[in-house]
């Protein structure tokens, strides 16, 4: 490929990162795409979800329960259910997701 501007540089970096982290790796294009890059994406998603959960816990929307010294589970803080529903309505200014509207009605079951 001679046209660098046509490359997806994010993917180029992901592939190179995979091979530098796993210097003994050898795989087909399909293998790299299916398994290896998926692992990289999962790692990034875990980091993003961890940040989001920590933020939600710090704001009181979620509650952390320790199941062991190294494992936590998270659940909706029932006392903040209505506030969470309001937040979802404001999370994207000017747009309210129909799914969020339907789910916010489920808070009523706890009251």
C-alpha angles and dihedrals in degrees: 000000000000099000107086092178089066093058122105096231093193090060092044089056093045092052093046091046090052093052094045091051090046105034093170093055121120122173145142122265089257091049093051092047096045103041114011101044090041088058090051091049092049091052091052091046092050090054092048093047091047090054092047093048093048089052092048091048091048090053093047097246092115132035123217119219120190112223092176135351091275102031131071133179124202132213139172113279100239091207089059098044095111092044089051090052090050090049091053089053090053099036092095107033112235095007128086118187114229089221090057091050092052093046093048088063088063089071088073090068090068095051 
